[in-house]
Amino acid sequence: MDIEELKTFVEIADAGGITPAARRLGVSKSIVSRRLARLEADLGVRLLSRSNRGATLTEAGTVFQVYAANVCNEMNMAIQKILPARKTA
C-alpha cells in the first residue's frame, strides 16, 4: 500500500465515487480504479460497494476512511513542515 492509494481512496470517499474522484485528482477513472483495487487487495477487504448508480463505502470502508484521511493529513503537514528547510538547503 502506498500513499497515492490512500489519497485516492480518501478522494473517492469524499467525492462520492470513482468518476468524481478522478475528475478532482485530474487522472483517468482507470487509474483511480486500479489504485483502489490494489489497496483493497493489500487489505484483503472491499472498501467500496459498486453498483450501476455509483459506489458507496462498505462498513470497512467507512472505518478505514477516517484513518486513511488522518494519515494523508499527517503526511501533508509533515511535508509542509520540511518545505522551508528543503528550499534553503
C-alpha positions as a printed Julia matrix, in Angstrom:
89×3 Matrix{Float64}:
   0.0    0.0     0.0
   1.32   3.44   -0.83
   0.31   6.99   -0.07
  -1.16   7.56   -3.55
  -3.55   4.67   -3.0
  -4.59   6.13    0.36
  -5.03   9.62   -1.12
  -7.09   8.18   -3.95
  -9.31   6.23   -1.57
  -9.89   9.31    0.59
 -10.77  11.3    -2.52
 -13.22   8.59   -3.65
 -14.89   8.67   -0.24
 -15.03  12.49   -0.17
 -16.19  12.85   -3.79
 -18.77  10.08   -3.56
 -17.42   7.85   -6.29
 -14.69   6.92   -8.73
 -15.68   9.28  -11.55
 -15.85  12.45   -9.44
 -12.64  11.43   -7.64
 -10.87  11.02  -10.98
 -12.02  14.49  -12.02
 -10.8   16.03   -8.75
  -7.45  14.23   -8.97
  -7.01  15.02  -12.66
  -6.41  11.39  -13.61
  -8.37   8.79  -15.55
 -11.05   6.61  -14.0
  -8.95   3.55  -14.8
  -6.05   4.88  -12.7
  -8.4    5.56   -9.78
  -9.95   2.08  -10.15
  -6.51   0.44  -10.28
  -5.3    2.24   -7.17
  -8.47   1.25   -5.33
  -8.16  -2.37   -6.46
  -4.53  -2.53   -5.26
  -5.49  -1.06   -1.89
  -8.38  -3.49   -1.46
  -6.11  -6.39   -2.48
  -3.44  -5.31    0.01
  -6.01  -5.04    2.79
  -7.94  -8.14    1.77
 -11.25  -6.35    2.19
 -13.74  -4.46   -0.01
 -13.82  -0.76    0.78
 -16.48   0.18   -1.75
 -19.7   -1.41   -2.84
 -20.14  -0.71   -6.55
 -23.45  -0.56   -8.4
 -24.97   0.96  -11.53
 -25.69   4.1    -9.53
 -22.15   4.6    -8.29
 -20.23   3.46   -5.26
 -20.81   3.57   -1.54
 -18.43   2.82    1.28
 -18.72  -0.57    2.9
 -18.64  -0.79    6.68
 -14.91  -1.48    6.47
 -14.51   1.43    4.05
 -16.25   3.8     6.43
 -13.93   2.83    9.29
 -10.8    2.83    7.12
 -11.62   6.23    5.57
 -11.23   8.0     8.92
  -7.76   6.55    9.48
  -6.67   6.98    5.85
  -7.72  10.65    5.93
  -5.72  11.14    9.14
  -2.63   9.55    7.58
  -2.94  11.76    4.49
  -3.39  14.86    6.62
  -0.35  13.98    8.73
   1.73  13.43    5.6
   0.65  16.8     4.21
   1.52  18.52    7.48
   4.92  16.82    7.6
   5.67  17.89    4.03
   4.67  21.47    4.82
   6.97  21.46    7.87
  10.02  20.41    5.86
   9.43  22.53    2.76
  11.09  25.69    4.14
  14.1   23.66    5.29
  14.31  21.91    1.94
  14.21  25.19   -0.02
  17.07  26.78    1.95
  19.3   23.71    1.99
